[in-house]
């Protein structure tokens, strides 16, 4: 089994994680402070390129607000 790359996209930050080879747990890699969309995408692209070898799926979550 190959690893999963995860993004947790919030209003102020983007959390980035990578699963273990068995897909049982995930470890946080970095937390990016959000800026303009162009800069966010550039930094995400650089991280994805770094970890794409051995990764075959991505998981994206977004911030949920409960009132």
C-alpha angles and dihedrals in degrees: 000000000000131000129271122224114216133201123190104193117200134166094261105021143024116218117208125200139170125207126229116258092265093051093236101117138015129218124208113245103181146333116227121205106227122242128155116342094247092057092044091053093047093053092045091049091053092051093046091051090051094052103028094098105092094011120108105170141037130211121201125190129180133209115274120203119206117198 
